[in-house]
Amino acid sequence: MRIDKFLKVSRLIKRRTLAKEVASLGRIQINGQKAKAGTEVKVGDEVSIQFGNKVLTIEVTELKDSTKKEDAESMYTVRKEESLS
């Protein structure tokens, strides 16, 4: 699954266009490598996303084409959340 779609379906980022924009700014890493919007993500991958001055690191636990709001969090496990300031 593409990282931009994963971020939208898992509701980590609300819109796919916003996920693409974040990726193009170099703020997404998969297993330590900068990711583009079309980069494939699979179960077990570690994804880091920079939101302003905060970095969220998650592990992908499940891939789904669509989810209900209450099921979205089952797609990932938060590994760490850190501030850059």
C-alpha positions, 0 to 999 in steps of 0.5 A, spaced: 500 500 500 502 507 498 504 511 504 499 516 502 493 512 502 496 508 509 496 515 512 489 517 510 486 510 511 489 510 518 487 517 519 494 519 522 493 524 516 486 527 514 487 527 507 491 524 502 493 530 498 495 533 505 499 526 506 502 527 499 504 534 501 508 532 507 511 526 503 514 531 498 517 536 504 521 530 506 517 529 513 516 522 512 521 516 513 520 508 512 525 504 516 530 510 516 529 512 509 525 518 506 519 516 503 515 519 497 508 519 497 508 513 492 513 509 497 510 502 498 509 500 506 508 493 509 506 490 515 512 491 520 515 497 517 517 503 522 514 509 519 516 516 522 512 522 521 514 530 522 508 534 524 511 541 526 516 540 532 513 533 533 515 526 531 511 520 531 514 513 530 509 508 529 509 500 526 505 498 521 501 492 524 495 491 519 493 494 512 486 495 510 483 499 504 478 502 508 476 503 515 471 505 520 474 511 525 474 506 531 478 501 527 483 506 524 488 505 530 488 498 529 492 499 523 499 501 527 502 501 534 505 508 536 513 506 538 515 513 540 513 521 540 518 526 541 519 533 541 524 537 536 524 543 541 
